[in-house]
Amino acid sequence: MADNVTLLGLAGSLVAGLGTGAGALPIFFIKEITPQTQGALLGFGAGVMLAATSFSLVIPGIEAAEKLTQNKLTAAAIVVCGILLGGAFLWLANRYFPHEHFIKGAEGATASRLRQVWLFVIAITLHNFPEGLAVGVGFGGGDVANGIALTVGIGLQNFPEGLVVAIALLAQGYRRRKVFGVALLTGLVEPIGGLIGAGVVSIAAIVLPWGMAFAAGAMLFVISDEIIPESHSLGIEKQATLGVMIGFVLMMFLDVALG
């Protein structure tokens, strides 16, 4: 059983990760994307991730913790601690791994020593790892419907993310084939997170609520620290907010329908 859910987690996170490369395909047919559309697409991705965090990770995590502890207070405390640990993990990764956001600029130690394209790649990789982790944890808990909902939702949000990343790299002067290759490769970090998440939580049931909460905290950090600030740049807050709302309700619908 453990092997089956681990393979499902790997496969689901791979499918979701390929969404980043698929989202970059339009660069071969379009030349540019307006800031308004870019903000709306980023907002959509943030909304999908926010709903996935809430309905596919935090709520099931609390339910799993309650089942283990038979105590609501203890269950809530476990999820709170897990969320904070996930956020701390991403905070440390952002602090000590050099990377560069498209709008926020460089972050992390010794960022100036790396070529700009690789700073972008590291930033996207840091962003994608918790998404793969979330899908893996979703399958690793044995709830296939929850894992499928996370796969579909995160795969959907990876489409606009891949397009925005590709357009931004094109603006930096990189060739279309190289841009597509970068987008595709950065999405392939998600199966690594998926394999880790599914493998760990399938070993022991006690790890499941911690894994879900950790993945939720990592995703919350990415949403607040990276995606929303990027989507609200250049005075396009309204379009970005509309994207967040559409992405949130779509993912909520998918979670309910598939669950």
N, C-alpha and C positions, 0 to 999 in steps of 0.2 A: 504493500500500500504506500509506504514511504517513497519507494522508487517511482511509483506512478505519479504521485502528486509533485515530486521534484521535477519529473519530466514535463508535466503540465505547466509548472511554474516557469521552466526554461522556455518551453514553446510559446506560452502566452506572452512573456516578456520580450521574446524575439519578434513576435508579430507586432507588438506595440512599438518596439524600437524601430522596426522597418518603416513605421509611419513617418519618421523624420526624413528618411531618404525619399519616400514617396511624395512627401509635401514639397520637396525641392524640385521635383520634375517640371513644374510650370516655368522654371527659369529658362528652359530651352525654347519657350514659345512667347514669353512676355519679357519686356525690357525693364520695366520699373513698377513699383507698387507705391501708392500714395501713403503719406504718413497717417492719414485717417484710417485707411484700410489696415495698415500695419498695426496701429494701436488697437483696432477692433479685434484683429486676429490674436494678438498677444492677450488681450482681455478675455477672449473666448477660452484660450488655453488655461488661464488662471482660474476661470469659473469652473471648468471641467475638473481641474485638480482640486479645487476647494470642495466641490461636491463629493469627489471620490474620497478625499480625506475624511469628510464628515460621515457619509453614509456607508462607505465600503471599508473603512479602517477604524475610526473612532468608535462608532456604535457597535460593530461586531466585536471590537476589542473589549469594550466594557461588558458585553454579554458573555464573552469567553472568560473574562476575569471573574464575573459573578458566578459562573458555573463552577469554576475551580475553587473559589474561596467561600462561596455561600454568604457573602457579606458585601453589600453595596458600597459601603465606605472604603473597604479595602480594595475593591475592584476599581473604584474611581481613583484611588491613590496610585495604583499600579499604572493605570493609563496616563495619569498626569506625569508621573516619573518617566514613563517611556517616551511621551511626547517631548519633554524637556531634554532627555538624552539625545533624541533624534535631532532636535534643533541645535544642541550643543555640538554634535558631530559635524553638521553642515557648517556651523559657525567656524569651527576650527579648520575645516577643509578650506573654506573661503579665506580664512586668515593666513594660512601657511602655504597654500598652493597658489602660485602665480597664475593669474588669469585676467581676462579683460572682457567687460561687458560692452555691448555695442553703443550704449548711451552713457552709462555710469562711468566707464573708463576702467583703468587698471586697478586690480586689487591683489593682495597677497604679497609675499616676500619675493624680492629680486625679479619683479615682473619685467623690468627693462632689459633683462638679459635674454629674453626669448623673442623669437619673431612673432609679429602681431597675429598672424593666422593661427599659430599654435596656442597663443593666449586665448583666442576665441574657442578653439577646440577644447581646451581644458575647462573653460567656463561651461560649455554645453555638456561636457562629460559630467562635471559636478552636478549639473542640473538633471541629467538623465538617470544617474545611478539610483536616487531614491525612488524614481518612478518604477524602474525594474524591480527594486526591492519590494515595493508595494504590491506589484502583480504577483511576485513570487510568494509573498506572505499570504495573499488572498487565496492562492491555490493550495499552499502548504497547510492551511487550516482544514483542508478537506471539503470546503464549500466551493464546489466547481462553479456554481452560478455566480458567486461573488467574484471569483477569479476571472470569469468571462466578462463580467461587467467592468471590472478594472482594466482588463485588456482592451475592450472596445473603447472605453472612455479615454484612457491614456493614449491609445493609438490615435483617436480622433484629435486630441489636443496636440499630438506630435505633428500632424499635418500642417496646421498654420505655423507652428514653431519652425519646422523645416523650411517652409517658404520664407519666413522672415529672416532666418539665419542666412539662407542662400542669397536673398536680395542684399542683405547687409555686406556679405562677403564680395558680391559682385561690385558693390559700390567702392570697395577697397581695391578694385582692379584685378581680382583673381578671375581666371578663366572658368567658363561654365562647367566644364568636365571636372575640374579640380574642386569647384564649389560643391557639385553634386557628390563627389567622393567624400568630401569632408562631412557633409550632412549625413550621408549614409553611415560612415564609420562612427560618428558620435552617437548615433542611435543604437549601434551594436554594443554599447556598454550596458544597455538595459538587461540583456540576458545574463550578464555577470551578476548584477544585482538580483535578478529573478532566481538564479540558481542558488545564491547564498540565502535569500529569504525563504524559499521553499524548502531547501535542505535543512535549515536550522529549525524552523517551526514544526517540520514533520517529524523530527526526532523525539520531541517531548511536548505534550499538550501544554505544560506549564509555560513554555516559551511563547506560545501563540499570542496572548494579549500583549506581552512585551514587544514582540515583533511588529504587531499591527500598530501599536502606539509609537514605536520608534520610527516606522515608515511614515506615519502621519506627521510626526514632528519634523522630520526631514523635509517632507513636501510642504508643510506650512512655512518653513524657513525659506524655501525656494520661492514660494508664491509671494511672500511679503518682501523679501530682500531683493529679488531679482525681477520677477515677471511684472508685478504691478507697477513698480517704479519705472520700468522700461515702457510699459504701455501708457503711462500717464505723462510721458515726455512730450515736448513740442506743442503743448496746449491742446491735446486731443483727449482730455479726460472723459468727455461725454461718450464718445465712440468706444473708448476702452471700457467704460462702465457698462454700456449696453452689451458689449461682448462678454463681459464677466457674467451678467445676468443670464444671457442666452446659454452660455456654456454650463452654468450651474444648473439651470432647470433641465437642460438636455441630459446631463449626466445623472441627475436625480431621477429623471424618467427612466433612463436605461437601467439604473440600479433597481428600481422598483419593478420594472417590467421583466428583467432577467432574473431577479431574485425571487 
